[in-house]
Amino acid sequence: MAGHRAAILFNRDFHEARWDEPIIMKLGNPGERGILVPKADEKVTKATGTVETLLPKNLIRKKAPKLPEMSQMQVLRHYMRLSQETIGTDFNIDIGLGTCTMKYSPKIHEQLVRSEKLSEVHPYQDESTIQGILEIMYRDEQYIKAISGMDKVSLQPGGGTQAIFANVETIRAYHESRGEGEQRNEIITTILSHPGNPGAAATLGYKVITLYPDENGVPDIDALKAAVSEHTAALMITNPEDTGIYNEKIKEFVDIVHAAGGLCVYDQANLNGLFGITRARDAGFDMCHYNLHKSFSSPHGCQGPAAGAQCVCEKLAKFVAAPTVEFDGEKYYLDYNRPDSIGKLRKFYGAPAVLVRTYAYIRTLGPDGMKQIAEMSILNNNYMLKKLLEIKGISLPYAKGKYRLEQARLSWKELTDETGVTTDDICRRIVDYGFQDYFTSHHPRIIPEPFTPEPVESYSKDDIDEFVDAYRQIAEEAYTTPQVVKEAPHHAALGSRIQEDGLIEWKKFATTWRAYIKMKKDS
């Protein structure tokens, strides 16, 4: 039945909408309006003063901001067109975006975060008026303590990599407090851990030592023994790494680093295969972090929204990022009075919408439900792998015959060698089947022609079969009509290859309209 369903879908003439739609800054005409902003009530201005009296002169605009002037209909039409050119998790099966953990986000969570009780909260409100959201944040911290086994949690980080950065700052603060700050100047990590680990360590001035995998696909323990010394500040490691292979010797890794006087940090940005099964503290780790938007079900994409959680053991509790949320028995409050803290990481106190979704997700599932998520993710992943490995040209490097957890890193190398079609070609071709392009791997690609899917707990057997059948058909195309694959996508909003220099050359980065205009002028 699933195969019949997949065949019907793959025979459809999928064509994504293509609108010649300018960016919104180029739209509109002077004088057009979508909304008229009312002036402040006279009672308010009498009580509080005017803009001119409330703000310093240097903060008052000389000219009005150059915003697009558009009617409501124009705005609606613009964003509806853009939505038709977008493939997302609500539109298709997003198994291909491994490590991004594209699980289904319950729509009731969106009702919660769109409530005026949250959406209208202002970051400068008095704490007495936001007791509800502070209570949710406090409870999140307690739940995450239980999930990790750690003693203190900070919700300050704006995402996983910022939580990694917070952990490296904490490593430095801890060693400095013991008079070993200058001595312990090396951090050990692994090539298949998230690149945020070496990135944060290097940013803060540490020498980075990178471990490579052995024949079983896990970091080489002999290489670790050779790397540790009196200079070791910490080990930062993911387990399982993005290969999905669980390192059964992880406790031995921790003991080796602790014996050398270093700290151990568990990168648990993706917890989906471990909920209720293992905890960072039980393996002896001193710190860990989570991506709340991935593992705890907030939409992941378009650079946000994101939220991270920094988790530490008792001896490191005083160093965590501030503020933390505390409860004195009567009220909840933000605790800035933390003299040993590494400080604030971002404006205000995090991403409340993600924190509310996290709270709802945990409360809905409970401990048994969280464990079931991990078990379903592992089951889905291993079923998917069995089906994918039946496709000609694909392989699963390392640890032959060993089960993976929640995701895996496969390789199209055999297919590339025989047809010339690369993983990047396949990644673009899959869009023609109505799927989002997939995640290959972080650089460097030590697994050739990589492909990293992750089916999570959200997808059914039918979904997985449909996903696998698409790749089976593309593999057949690679062997029979390779140009069809190499010239893809054919039916996407962007029909031609994207020029990638703006993604890899920092001088061409343009994250805002003004930055784009400036970059164009400079070039």
GUTIVO-102958 format. One record per residue (C-alpha): x, y, z; residue in one letter. Coordinates in steps of 0.25 Angstrom, whole numbers, plus 5000, padded with zeros to 4 digits. Layout:
BEGIN
X / Y / Z / residuo
X / Y / Z / a
...
This chain:
BEGIN
X / Y / Z / residuo
5000 / 5000 / 5000 / m
5011 / 5010 / 5004 / a
5018 / 5006 / 4991 / g
5005 / 5009 / 4983 / h
5004 / 5022 / 4990 / r
5018 / 5026 / 4987 / a
5017 / 5023 / 4972 / a
5004 / 5032 / 4971 / i
5012 / 5043 / 4978 / l
5024 / 5042 / 4969 / f
5016 / 5041 / 4956 / n
5010 / 5055 / 4960 / r
5015 / 5067 / 4952 / d
5021 / 5075 / 4963 / f
5023 / 5089 / 4960 / h
5027 / 5099 / 4970 / e
5021 / 5113 / 4969 / a
5031 / 5123 / 4962 / r
5027 / 5137 / 4965 / w
5036 / 5148 / 4960 / d
5035 / 5155 / 4973 / e
5044 / 5166 / 4978 / p
5048 / 5167 / 4992 / i
5038 / 5176 / 5000 / i
5048 / 5188 / 5001 / m
5046 / 5190 / 4986 / k
5031 / 5189 / 4987 / l
5020 / 5200 / 4990 / g
5018 / 5214 / 4987 / n
5019 / 5227 / 4995 / p
5007 / 5230 / 5003 / g
5001 / 5216 / 5002 / e
4997 / 5210 / 5016 / r
4993 / 5197 / 5022 / g
4991 / 5202 / 5036 / i
4990 / 5216 / 5042 / l
4997 / 5216 / 5056 / v
4989 / 5224 / 5066 / p
4996 / 5235 / 5074 / k
4998 / 5233 / 5088 / a
4986 / 5236 / 5097 / d
4987 / 5250 / 5103 / e
4986 / 5245 / 5117 / k
4998 / 5236 / 5114 / v
5007 / 5248 / 5109 / t
5003 / 5257 / 5120 / k
5007 / 5246 / 5130 / a
5020 / 5241 / 5124 / t
5024 / 5252 / 5114 / g
5026 / 5253 / 5099 / t
5037 / 5246 / 5091 / v
5045 / 5258 / 5091 / e
5045 / 5259 / 5107 / t
5047 / 5244 / 5109 / l
5058 / 5241 / 5100 / l
5072 / 5247 / 5099 / p
5073 / 5256 / 5087 / k
5084 / 5247 / 5080 / n
5074 / 5235 / 5080 / l
5063 / 5243 / 5073 / i
5062 / 5241 / 5058 / r
5065 / 5253 / 5049 / k
5057 / 5246 / 5038 / k
5047 / 5235 / 5037 / a
5052 / 5221 / 5035 / p
5051 / 5217 / 5020 / k
5041 / 5206 / 5021 / l
5033 / 5201 / 5010 / p
5019 / 5208 / 5008 / e
5009 / 5197 / 5005 / m
4994 / 5194 / 5006 / s
4990 / 5182 / 5014 / q
4986 / 5175 / 5001 / m
5000 / 5177 / 4995 / q
5006 / 5172 / 5008 / v
4997 / 5159 / 5008 / l
5000 / 5156 / 4994 / r
5015 / 5158 / 4995 / h
5016 / 5148 / 5007 / y
5006 / 5138 / 5001 / m
5014 / 5137 / 4988 / r
5027 / 5135 / 4996 / l
5020 / 5124 / 5004 / s
5017 / 5117 / 4991 / q
5031 / 5117 / 4987 / e
5035 / 5110 / 5001 / t
5036 / 5095 / 5004 / i
5035 / 5093 / 5019 / g
5032 / 5083 / 5030 / t
5017 / 5086 / 5029 / d
5017 / 5084 / 5014 / f
5025 / 5071 / 5012 / n
5033 / 5060 / 5019 / i
5046 / 5067 / 5025 / d
5054 / 5054 / 5028 / i
5065 / 5059 / 5020 / g
5069 / 5070 / 5029 / l
5077 / 5062 / 5039 / g
5083 / 5068 / 5051 / t
5073 / 5079 / 5049 / c
5062 / 5070 / 5055 / t
5050 / 5074 / 5047 / m
5039 / 5068 / 5056 / k
5025 / 5072 / 5056 / y
5021 / 5084 / 5065 / s
5007 / 5082 / 5070 / p
4998 / 5094 / 5066 / k
4993 / 5096 / 5080 / i
5006 / 5101 / 5084 / h
5005 / 5112 / 5073 / e
4992 / 5116 / 5080 / q
4999 / 5117 / 5093 / l
5010 / 5126 / 5088 / v
5001 / 5135 / 5080 / r
4993 / 5138 / 5092 / s
4994 / 5153 / 5096 / e
4998 / 5148 / 5109 / k
5011 / 5145 / 5103 / l
5012 / 5152 / 5090 / s
5009 / 5166 / 5096 / e
5020 / 5164 / 5107 / v
5030 / 5175 / 5107 / h
5044 / 5172 / 5112 / p
5044 / 5184 / 5121 / y
5032 / 5180 / 5129 / q
5033 / 5179 / 5144 / d
5035 / 5165 / 5148 / e
5022 / 5166 / 5157 / s
5014 / 5167 / 5144 / t
5021 / 5155 / 5137 / i
5020 / 5144 / 5148 / q
5013 / 5134 / 5138 / g
5025 / 5134 / 5128 / i
5035 / 5134 / 5139 / l
5028 / 5122 / 5145 / e
5029 / 5114 / 5132 / i
5044 / 5118 / 5130 / m
5046 / 5113 / 5144 / y
5039 / 5100 / 5142 / r
5047 / 5098 / 5129 / d
5060 / 5099 / 5137 / e
5055 / 5089 / 5147 / q
5050 / 5079 / 5136 / y
5063 / 5081 / 5128 / i
5071 / 5078 / 5141 / k
5064 / 5065 / 5143 / a
5066 / 5061 / 5128 / i
5081 / 5064 / 5128 / s
5084 / 5060 / 5143 / g
5091 / 5074 / 5145 / m
5089 / 5083 / 5156 / d
5088 / 5097 / 5150 / k
5082 / 5102 / 5137 / v
5082 / 5115 / 5130 / s
5073 / 5118 / 5118 / l
5081 / 5130 / 5114 / q
5087 / 5124 / 5101 / p
5081 / 5128 / 5088 / g
5083 / 5114 / 5082 / g
5092 / 5102 / 5082 / g
5105 / 5109 / 5078 / t
5103 / 5120 / 5088 / q
5101 / 5110 / 5099 / a
5114 / 5104 / 5094 / i
5121 / 5117 / 5095 / f
5115 / 5119 / 5109 / a
5121 / 5105 / 5113 / n
5135 / 5109 / 5108 / v
5134 / 5122 / 5116 / e
5130 / 5114 / 5128 / t
5142 / 5105 / 5126 / i
5151 / 5117 / 5126 / r
5144 / 5123 / 5138 / a
5146 / 5110 / 5146 / y
5161 / 5108 / 5143 / h
5164 / 5123 / 5145 / e
5157 / 5122 / 5159 / s
5167 / 5111 / 5162 / r
5179 / 5118 / 5157 / g
5181 / 5109 / 5145 / e
5175 / 5118 / 5134 / g
5188 / 5121 / 5126 / e
5193 / 5106 / 5128 / q
5180 / 5099 / 5123 / r
5180 / 5105 / 5109 / n
5175 / 5093 / 5101 / e
5162 / 5088 / 5097 / i
5160 / 5074 / 5091 / i
5148 / 5071 / 5082 / t
5145 / 5062 / 5071 / t
5143 / 5064 / 5056 / i
5129 / 5058 / 5055 / l
5124 / 5067 / 5067 / s
5117 / 5080 / 5064 / h
5127 / 5090 / 5058 / p
5122 / 5100 / 5068 / g
5131 / 5093 / 5078 / n
5144 / 5095 / 5072 / p
5139 / 5109 / 5067 / g
5135 / 5114 / 5081 / a
5148 / 5109 / 5087 / a
5156 / 5115 / 5076 / a
5149 / 5128 / 5077 / t
5152 / 5129 / 5092 / l
5167 / 5126 / 5089 / g
5168 / 5112 / 5092 / y
5177 / 5102 / 5084 / k
5168 / 5092 / 5078 / v
5172 / 5077 / 5077 / i
5163 / 5069 / 5068 / t
5161 / 5054 / 5070 / l
5157 / 5046 / 5057 / y
5149 / 5033 / 5057 / p
5154 / 5019 / 5058 / d
5149 / 5007 / 5049 / e
5136 / 5007 / 5057 / n
5133 / 5021 / 5055 / g
5135 / 5026 / 5069 / v
5147 / 5035 / 5074 / p
5160 / 5028 / 5075 / d
5162 / 5026 / 5090 / i
5177 / 5024 / 5088 / d
5178 / 5038 / 5082 / a
5170 / 5043 / 5094 / l
5181 / 5037 / 5103 / k
5192 / 5043 / 5095 / a
5185 / 5057 / 5095 / a
5182 / 5059 / 5109 / v
5192 / 5066 / 5118 / s
5193 / 5077 / 5129 / e
5189 / 5087 / 5118 / h
5176 / 5080 / 5116 / t
5164 / 5090 / 5119 / a
5153 / 5081 / 5115 / a
5147 / 5070 / 5105 / l
5135 / 5075 / 5097 / m
5129 / 5063 / 5090 / i
5116 / 5059 / 5084 / t
5110 / 5045 / 5086 / n
5105 / 5039 / 5078 / p
5112 / 5048 / 5067 / e
5105 / 5052 / 5054 / d
5107 / 5037 / 5050 / t
5097 / 5032 / 5060 / g
5107 / 5022 / 5065 / i
5107 / 5022 / 5080 / y
5121 / 5022 / 5087 / n
5120 / 5011 / 5097 / e
5133 / 5015 / 5104 / k
5128 / 5029 / 5107 / i
5130 / 5027 / 5122 / k
5145 / 5023 / 5120 / e
5147 / 5036 / 5111 / f
5141 / 5044 / 5123 / v
5150 / 5037 / 5133 / d
5163 / 5040 / 5125 / i
5160 / 5055 / 5124 / v
5156 / 5056 / 5138 / h
5169 / 5049 / 5143 / a
5177 / 5059 / 5135 / a
5169 / 5071 / 5142 / g
5160 / 5075 / 5131 / g
5145 / 5077 / 5130 / l
5136 / 5069 / 5121 / c
5125 / 5075 / 5113 / v
5114 / 5067 / 5106 / y
5109 / 5073 / 5093 / d
5094 / 5069 / 5093 / q
5089 / 5079 / 5083 / a
5081 / 5067 / 5078 / n
5075 / 5058 / 5089 / l
5065 / 5051 / 5081 / n
5070 / 5037 / 5082 / g
5074 / 5038 / 5097 / l
5062 / 5044 / 5104 / f
5059 / 5036 / 5117 / g
5070 / 5026 / 5113 / i
5083 / 5033 / 5117 / t
5087 / 5046 / 5124 / r
5099 / 5054 / 5123 / a
5102 / 5054 / 5138 / r
5101 / 5039 / 5139 / d
5112 / 5038 / 5129 / a
5121 / 5047 / 5138 / g
5120 / 5059 / 5130 / f
5121 / 5073 / 5136 / d
5113 / 5081 / 5126 / m
5104 / 5079 / 5114 / c
5095 / 5087 / 5106 / h
5082 / 5086 / 5098 / y
5075 / 5092 / 5086 / n
5061 / 5094 / 5091 / l
5056 / 5098 / 5078 / h
5060 / 5084 / 5072 / k
5059 / 5074 / 5082 / s
5047 / 5080 / 5089 / f
5039 / 5084 / 5077 / s
5039 / 5098 / 5072 / s
5040 / 5101 / 5057 / p
5054 / 5100 / 5053 / h
5058 / 5109 / 5041 / g
5060 / 5123 / 5035 / c
5071 / 5126 / 5046 / q
5061 / 5124 / 5057 / g
5054 / 5125 / 5066 / p
5064 / 5118 / 5075 / a
5067 / 5115 / 5090 / a
5078 / 5108 / 5096 / g
5080 / 5102 / 5110 / a
5093 / 5102 / 5118 / q
5094 / 5091 / 5128 / c
5105 / 5089 / 5139 / v
5108 / 5081 / 5151 / c
5109 / 5087 / 5165 / e
5123 / 5092 / 5165 / k
5121 / 5100 / 5152 / l
5107 / 5106 / 5156 / a
5112 / 5119 / 5161 / k
5118 / 5122 / 5147 / f
5106 / 5120 / 5138 / v
5101 / 5131 / 5129 / a
5092 / 5141 / 5136 / a
5081 / 5144 / 5139 / p
5075 / 5131 / 5144 / t
5060 / 5129 / 5148 / v
5059 / 5127 / 5163 / e
5047 / 5125 / 5173 / f
5047 / 5130 / 5187 / d
5035 / 5123 / 5191 / g
5025 / 5135 / 5188 / e
5030 / 5140 / 5174 / k
5038 / 5137 / 5162 / y
5050 / 5146 / 5159 / y
5062 / 5148 / 5150 / l
5074 / 5147 / 5157 / d
5085 / 5156 / 5153 / y
5093 / 5156 / 5166 / n
5103 / 5145 / 5162 / r
5117 / 5151 / 5164 / p
5124 / 5139 / 5158 / d
5115 / 5138 / 5146 / s
5121 / 5138 / 5132 / i
5110 / 5149 / 5129 / g
5099 / 5152 / 5120 / k
5099 / 5145 / 5106 / l
5088 / 5153 / 5099 / r
5078 / 5164 / 5101 / k
5067 / 5162 / 5111 / f
5065 / 5148 / 5115 / y
5064 / 5138 / 5104 / g
5053 / 5134 / 5094 / a
5040 / 5132 / 5102 / p
5032 / 5126 / 5091 / a
5042 / 5115 / 5090 / v
5042 / 5113 / 5105 / l
5027 / 5112 / 5105 / v
5027 / 5101 / 5094 / r
5037 / 5094 / 5102 / t
5029 / 5094 / 5114 / y
5016 / 5090 / 5107 / a
5024 / 5078 / 5100 / y
5030 / 5073 / 5113 / i
5017 / 5074 / 5121 / r
5009 / 5068 / 5109 / t
5018 / 5055 / 5108 / l
5023 / 5053 / 5123 / g
5035 / 5044 / 5126 / p
5029 / 5032 / 5119 / d
5025 / 5040 / 5106 / g
5039 / 5046 / 5105 / m
5045 / 5032 / 5106 / k
5035 / 5027 / 5095 / q
5040 / 5038 / 5086 / i
5054 / 5033 / 5087 / a
5050 / 5019 / 5084 / e
5041 / 5023 / 5072 / m
5053 / 5031 / 5067 / s
5062 / 5019 / 5067 / i
5052 / 5010 / 5062 / l
5049 / 5019 / 5050 / n
5063 / 5022 / 5047 / n
5067 / 5007 / 5046 / n
5055 / 5003 / 5038 / y
5059 / 5015 / 5028 / m
5073 / 5011 / 5028 / l
5070 / 4996 / 5024 / k
5061 / 5002 / 5013 / k
5071 / 5012 / 5008 / l
5083 / 5002 / 5007 / l
5075 / 4994 / 4997 / e
5077 / 5005 / 4987 / i
5089 / 5003 / 4977 / k
5100 / 5013 / 4980 / g
5098 / 5016 / 4995 / i
5106 / 5011 / 5007 / s
5107 / 5013 / 5022 / l
5121 / 5015 / 5026 / p
5127 / 5010 / 5039 / y
5122 / 5000 / 5049 / a
5117 / 4990 / 5039 / k
5104 / 4983 / 5044 / g
5103 / 4992 / 5056 / k
5090 / 4999 / 5059 / y
5090 / 5014 / 5059 / r
5082 / 5023 / 5068 / l
5073 / 5035 / 5063 / e
5080 / 5038 / 5050 / q
5092 / 5033 / 5041 / a
5102 / 5038 / 5031 / r
5101 / 5031 / 5018 / l
5110 / 5032 / 5006 / s
5107 / 5033 / 4991 / w
5122 / 5030 / 4987 / k
5119 / 5017 / 4980 / e
5108 / 5024 / 4971 / l
5117 / 5036 / 4969 / t
5129 / 5028 / 4964 / d
5120 / 5020 / 4955 / e
5111 / 5031 / 4949 / t
5118 / 5045 / 4952 / g
5105 / 5049 / 4960 / v
5109 / 5055 / 4973 / t
5102 / 5057 / 4987 / t
5100 / 5071 / 4983 / d
5093 / 5068 / 4970 / d
5084 / 5058 / 4977 / i
5081 / 5069 / 4988 / c
5076 / 5078 / 4977 / r
5069 / 5067 / 4970 / r
5060 / 5063 / 4982 / i
5054 / 5077 / 4981 / v
5047 / 5073 / 4968 / d
5040 / 5062 / 4976 / y
5034 / 5072 / 4986 / g
5044 / 5069 / 4997 / f
5053 / 5080 / 5003 / q
5067 / 5079 / 4999 / d
5075 / 5070 / 5009 / y
5086 / 5072 / 5019 / f
5099 / 5066 / 5014 / t
5109 / 5068 / 5026 / s
5117 / 5079 / 5033 / h
5130 / 5082 / 5027 / h
5140 / 5076 / 5025 / p
5133 / 5064 / 5019 / r
5142 / 5053 / 5024 / i
5131 / 5043 / 5019 / i
5131 / 5045 / 5004 / p
5118 / 5049 / 4997 / e
5110 / 5049 / 5010 / p
5095 / 5049 / 5012 / f
5090 / 5050 / 5027 / t
5075 / 5047 / 5029 / p
5068 / 5047 / 5042 / e
5053 / 5042 / 5042 / p
5050 / 5046 / 5057 / v
5038 / 5041 / 5064 / e
5028 / 5049 / 5055 / s
5028 / 5041 / 5043 / y
5020 / 5028 / 5039 / s
5024 / 5016 / 5032 / k
5017 / 5021 / 5020 / d
5025 / 5034 / 5021 / d
5038 / 5027 / 5022 / i
5034 / 5018 / 5010 / d
5031 / 5030 / 5002 / e
5044 / 5037 / 5005 / f
5052 / 5025 / 5002 / v
5045 / 5022 / 4989 / d
5048 / 5036 / 4984 / a
5063 / 5034 / 4986 / y
5062 / 5020 / 4979 / r
5056 / 5027 / 4967 / q
5067 / 5037 / 4967 / i
5078 / 5027 / 4968 / a
5072 / 5020 / 4956 / e
5072 / 5033 / 4948 / e
5087 / 5035 / 4952 / a
5090 / 5021 / 4945 / y
5081 / 5023 / 4933 / t
5080 / 5038 / 4930 / t
5090 / 5045 / 4939 / p
5088 / 5059 / 4933 / q
5074 / 5060 / 4938 / v
5080 / 5059 / 4952 / v
5092 / 5068 / 4949 / k
5084 / 5079 / 4943 / e
5073 / 5079 / 4954 / a
5065 / 5085 / 4960 / p
5055 / 5086 / 4948 / h
5042 / 5090 / 4955 / h
5046 / 5098 / 4967 / a
5044 / 5113 / 4970 / a
5059 / 5115 / 4967 / l
5062 / 5108 / 4954 / g
5077 / 5111 / 4953 / s
5088 / 5108 / 4962 / r
5090 / 5118 / 4973 / i
5103 / 5126 / 4973 / q
5109 / 5121 / 4986 / e
5120 / 5131 / 4988 / d
5111 / 5140 / 4996 / g
5110 / 5129 / 5006 / l
5125 / 5126 / 5007 / i
5132 / 5139 / 5005 / e
5130 / 5148 / 5017 / w
5132 / 5161 / 5009 / k
5119 / 5157 / 5002 / k
5110 / 5154 / 5014 / f
5098 / 5162 / 5013 / a
5088 / 5159 / 5025 / t
5080 / 5172 / 5023 / t
5075 / 5181 / 5012 / w
5085 / 5192 / 5016 / r
5096 / 5182 / 5016 / a
5093 / 5177 / 5003 / y
5092 / 5192 / 4997 / i
5106 / 5195 / 5003 / k
5112 / 5182 / 4998 / m
5107 / 5185 / 4984 / k
5113 / 5199 / 4985 / k
5126 / 5194 / 4990 / d
5127 / 5184 / 4979 / s
